[in-house]
Amino acid sequence: MYNEGLISTLSFIMIMTSVTAVESRNLRTAAFAYSGQALLICGVILAFAVGSGNVALYGWAAVAFATKALITPWLLLRYVRRTSEHEVPAIIGFGPSVIVACALLITFYQLTHIYAQFLAPTTVAMHGVFRTNLAVSLSVFVIGLYAILSRRDAIKTVIGLCLLENAVHLSLVSLAPTLRETALIGVATEVVITVYLLLYVIQGIYEKFGTTDTYKLSELHW
């Protein structure tokens, strides 16, 4: 039996950490918010492992803890120290951006609940915690996409990419917790190497141009 109360609570807190990671203008705070979300997704995977009896999920939880909660935040903080702790001003001001983020969350959470059968045409997706997690995962995905589209700071864009990954993994473990292949797919789709390569390039851009503002990339002439 799944501990639906625990899983739902962890999922809902993921929404709050997503907003904090996107809206915090201090990149260290954003990185710590992402780290907190990584711990939450690990908790969700473990809860499903206990409830489903799928021992492969324990391995995925261990890999996710190492890559999401330890390595990726360490990389983010390392490159923040090498560049700047302060985010390049976003396209949208802080107040309006928070309003837009909250509006996106509410809208897509409600739409997913209403059209869950269309988005995931399975019997599992229509019940209890599975339906809730599907709504949360799409909401987090949209917030990650919003970060990528609305932020000028390259490091914040990377954080948005990490949120997208967490959203995909939440939906994956929620819709197929009993399949051994679920853990294999989850481990195979970890983006820690991609994050490292992106941050490495960002540091090079910062050292050459003194900024992580993606709007100034047009000045690059290699």
C-alpha positions as CSV (number, residue, x, y, z in Angstrom):
1,M,0.0,0.0,0.0
2,Y,1.2,3.5,-0.9
3,N,1.4,6.2,1.8
4,E,-0.6,8.6,-0.3
5,G,-0.5,11.3,2.4
6,L,3.3,11.4,2.5
7,I,3.7,11.2,-1.3
8,S,1.2,14.0,-1.8
9,T,2.8,16.2,0.8
10,L,6.3,15.7,-0.8
11,S,4.9,16.5,-4.2
12,F,3.1,19.7,-3.1
13,I,6.3,20.9,-1.4
14,M,8.0,20.4,-4.8
15,I,5.8,23.2,-6.2
16,M,7.0,25.6,-3.5
17,T,10.7,24.8,-4.1
18,S,10.1,25.3,-7.8
19,V,8.8,28.8,-7.3
20,T,11.7,29.6,-4.9
21,A,14.3,28.3,-7.3
22,V,12.9,30.3,-10.2
23,E,12.0,33.6,-8.4
24,S,15.0,33.9,-6.0
25,R,17.3,36.6,-7.4
26,N,20.2,35.1,-5.3
27,L,21.6,32.2,-7.3
28,R,22.9,30.4,-4.2
29,T,19.4,30.5,-2.7
30,A,18.0,29.1,-6.0
31,A,20.6,26.3,-6.0
32,F,19.7,25.4,-2.4
33,A,16.0,25.4,-3.3
34,Y,16.7,23.0,-6.2
35,S,18.7,20.8,-3.8
36,G,15.7,20.7,-1.5
37,Q,13.5,19.7,-4.4
38,A,16.0,17.0,-5.3
39,L,15.6,15.5,-1.7
40,L,11.8,15.6,-2.1
41,I,11.9,13.7,-5.4
42,C,14.2,11.1,-3.8
43,G,11.6,10.8,-0.9
44,V,8.8,10.3,-3.5
45,I,10.8,7.5,-5.2
46,L,11.5,5.8,-1.9
47,A,7.8,6.1,-0.9
48,F,6.8,4.4,-4.1
49,A,9.5,1.8,-3.7
50,V,8.1,0.8,-0.3
51,G,4.5,0.8,-1.5
52,S,5.1,-1.1,-4.7
53,G,7.7,-3.5,-3.6
54,N,9.8,-2.6,-6.7
55,V,13.3,-2.9,-5.3
56,A,14.8,-1.4,-8.5
57,L,13.4,2.0,-7.3
58,Y,15.7,1.9,-4.3
59,G,18.6,1.9,-6.7
60,W,17.1,4.8,-8.6
61,A,16.6,6.7,-5.3
62,A,20.3,6.2,-4.5
63,V,21.4,7.4,-7.9
64,A,19.0,10.4,-7.7
65,F,20.3,11.3,-4.3
66,A,23.9,11.3,-5.5
67,T,23.3,13.2,-8.8
68,K,20.4,15.5,-7.9
69,A,20.8,16.2,-4.2
70,L,24.6,16.2,-4.1
71,I,26.5,16.5,-7.4
72,T,24.2,18.9,-9.2
73,P,23.8,21.4,-6.3
74,W,27.6,21.2,-5.7
75,L,28.2,22.1,-9.4
76,L,25.7,24.9,-9.3
77,L,27.2,26.4,-6.2
78,R,30.8,25.9,-7.5
79,Y,30.0,27.9,-10.7
80,V,28.0,30.5,-8.9
81,R,31.1,31.2,-6.8
82,R,33.1,31.5,-10.0
83,T,30.7,33.9,-11.7
84,S,28.2,35.9,-9.6
85,E,25.7,35.2,-6.9
86,H,23.3,37.8,-8.2
87,E,21.0,36.9,-11.1
88,V,21.1,39.0,-14.2
89,P,17.8,41.0,-14.2
90,A,15.0,38.9,-15.7
91,I,12.7,40.0,-18.5
92,I,9.9,40.3,-16.0
93,G,10.2,42.2,-12.6
94,F,10.1,40.2,-9.4
95,G,6.5,41.0,-8.4
96,P,4.9,40.4,-11.8
97,S,7.0,37.3,-12.3
98,V,5.7,35.8,-9.0
99,I,2.2,36.5,-10.1
100,V,2.8,34.9,-13.5
101,A,4.4,31.8,-11.9
102,C,1.6,31.3,-9.5
103,A,-1.0,31.8,-12.3
104,L,0.8,29.2,-14.3
105,L,0.9,26.7,-11.4
106,I,-2.8,27.1,-10.6
107,T,-3.9,26.9,-14.2
108,F,-1.9,23.9,-15.2
109,Y,-2.6,22.0,-12.0
110,Q,-6.3,22.4,-12.5
111,L,-6.2,21.6,-16.2
112,T,-4.2,18.5,-15.5
113,H,-6.8,17.3,-12.9
114,I,-9.6,18.0,-15.4
115,Y,-7.9,16.4,-18.4
116,A,-5.8,13.7,-16.7
117,Q,-7.4,11.0,-18.8
118,F,-6.4,12.8,-22.0
119,L,-2.8,13.5,-20.9
120,A,-2.2,10.0,-19.5
121,P,-4.9,7.6,-20.8
122,T,-4.3,5.0,-18.1
123,T,-6.5,3.8,-15.2
124,V,-3.7,4.5,-12.8
125,A,-3.5,8.2,-13.7
126,M,-7.2,8.7,-12.7
127,H,-6.8,7.7,-9.1
128,G,-5.7,9.5,-5.9
129,V,-2.0,10.3,-5.5
130,F,-1.2,9.3,-9.1
131,R,-3.5,12.0,-10.5
132,T,-2.2,14.5,-8.0
133,N,1.4,13.8,-8.9
134,L,0.6,14.0,-12.6
135,A,-0.8,17.5,-12.0
136,V,2.2,18.5,-9.8
137,S,4.7,17.2,-12.4
138,L,3.1,19.2,-15.2
139,S,3.0,22.3,-13.0
140,V,6.7,21.9,-12.1
141,F,7.5,21.3,-15.8
142,V,5.8,24.5,-16.8
143,I,7.6,26.5,-14.1
144,G,10.9,25.1,-15.4
145,L,10.0,26.0,-18.9
146,Y,9.0,29.5,-17.7
147,A,12.4,29.9,-16.1
148,I,14.2,29.0,-19.3
149,L,12.1,31.4,-21.4
150,S,11.9,34.4,-19.0
151,R,15.4,34.4,-17.4
152,R,18.4,36.1,-19.0
153,D,20.9,34.5,-16.5
154,A,22.5,31.4,-18.0
155,I,22.8,29.7,-14.6
156,K,19.1,30.3,-13.9
157,T,18.4,28.7,-17.3
158,V,20.3,25.6,-16.1
159,I,18.2,25.5,-13.0
160,G,15.1,25.6,-15.1
161,L,16.4,22.6,-17.1
162,C,16.9,20.7,-13.8
163,L,13.3,21.5,-12.8
164,L,12.2,20.0,-16.1
165,E,14.1,16.8,-15.4
166,N,12.5,16.5,-11.9
167,A,9.0,17.0,-13.3
168,V,9.6,14.2,-15.9
169,H,10.9,11.9,-13.2
170,L,8.0,12.6,-10.9
171,S,5.5,11.7,-13.6
172,L,7.5,8.6,-14.6
173,V,7.7,7.1,-11.1
174,S,4.0,8.0,-10.5
175,L,2.6,6.4,-13.6
176,A,4.7,3.2,-13.6
177,P,6.0,2.5,-10.0
178,T,5.7,-1.2,-10.3
179,L,7.8,-1.7,-13.5
180,R,11.5,-2.5,-13.2
181,E,12.1,-0.5,-16.4
182,T,10.9,2.7,-14.6
183,A,14.1,2.8,-12.5
184,L,16.3,2.0,-15.5
185,I,14.8,4.9,-17.6
186,G,15.0,7.2,-14.6
187,V,18.8,6.5,-14.1
188,A,19.4,6.7,-17.8
189,T,17.8,10.2,-18.1
190,E,19.8,11.9,-15.4
191,V,21.2,15.1,-16.8
192,V,24.1,15.7,-14.5
193,I,26.6,15.5,-17.3
194,T,24.6,18.0,-19.4
195,V,24.5,20.3,-16.4
196,Y,28.3,20.1,-15.9
197,L,28.9,20.8,-19.6
198,L,26.5,23.8,-19.7
199,L,28.0,25.3,-16.5
200,Y,31.6,24.8,-17.9
201,V,30.6,26.7,-21.0
202,I,28.9,29.4,-18.9
203,Q,32.0,29.9,-16.9
204,G,34.0,30.4,-20.1
205,I,31.6,33.0,-21.3
206,Y,31.7,34.8,-18.0
207,E,35.5,34.8,-18.0
208,K,35.6,36.3,-21.5
209,F,32.7,38.7,-21.3
210,G,32.2,39.3,-17.6
211,T,28.5,38.4,-17.7
212,T,26.1,35.4,-17.7
213,D,23.5,37.4,-19.6
214,T,22.2,35.2,-22.4
215,Y,21.0,38.3,-24.2
216,K,24.6,39.3,-24.8
217,L,25.5,36.0,-26.5
218,S,25.2,37.8,-29.9
219,E,28.6,39.4,-29.0
220,L,30.3,36.0,-29.1
221,H,32.6,35.6,-32.1
222,W,34.7,32.5,-31.7
